[in-house]
Amino acid sequence: MTSEQVHRVSIFGQSYLLRTEENPEYVRNVAHYVDGKFYEVAERESSLPANKVAILSALNIADELFKLREEKERTEELVSNKIEELLELIAKKVGE
């Protein structure tokens, strides 16, 4: 049995009902973020119709996601390399 709830959010002046198991605050935060991205695009490109604002907003959000994933991978690689260096140093000290 799921604990799905329905949440009403507003994005770019349109109301949406979202069915999700996420907590209400999380849903509001996500919707607020997306709404903000729509208005950022609309501010820069005031003559665009809503569907094009939506597409450009989605591309901007996807760009952020991809960059964050790349940054996470670089960070994980750096941490992994440091762990290997530390393990090598410990192995040398134990072997002395």
N, C-alpha and C positions, 0 to 999 in steps of 0.2 A: 504494500500500500504506500503510495507516495503522499507527500505533504505539499502538493502543488497549491499555489495560491495565485490569484489573479490580481495584477497590479495595473493601475491606470497611470500612464506617463504621458507627457507632452513633449513632442519633438518638432521643432520648427512650426509651431502653431497647430499641429495636428495631435489629436488624442489617440493613444494606442492602449489596448489591453494586452498585457503580457502574462502568460501562464508560465510560472516557473517555481522551482523549489528554493530559489535564492531568497535571502531575507530582504524585507522591504527597503531597508537603507541602501543595501548594495544595488538593488534595481534602480532606485532613485538616482544614485550616484552615476551609474552607467548611462542612464537616460539623460541626465544633466550634462555629462561629458559629450555625448553624441550631439545633443542640442547645441552645445557651445561650438562644436566643430561645424555644424551647419551654419550657424550665424557668422562664424569667422569667414567661411567661404562666401556667404551671401554679401558680407560687408565689402570684400575685395572685388566681387563680381556681381554687382547689384542688378544687372540686367538678365541674369540667368534664371531660367525656369526651375521650379523646385526639384524636378527629377535630375537635372544636371548638377544642382547643388548637392543632392544626395550622392551622386556618383563621385563627385570631387571630394566630398567629405569622407566617403568610404575609402577612397584612394589615400587621402591624408592619414586616416586612422591606420590603414594597412601599412603605410610607409613607416609610421611610428612603431608598429608592432614588429616589422621586419628588422628595423634598426635596433630595437630593444633585444630581440632574439640574438642578433649578431653580437651585441655588447655582452650579453649573458654568456654566449659561447666563448668569447675571448676571455672573459673573467674566469670561467670554469677552467679553461686551458691554462691560464696563468696560475691559478690556485693548484691545479694538478701538477704543474711543473715545479712549483715551490715545495709541494709535499714530497715529490720525488727527490729534490735536492736535500731536503731535511732528512729524509730516510737514509740517503746515501751518507750524509754527515754522521748520523747516529750509528749506522753500520760501521763506519770507519772508527768511531770512538769506541764502540764495543769491541772491535777487533784489536784494539791497541793493547 
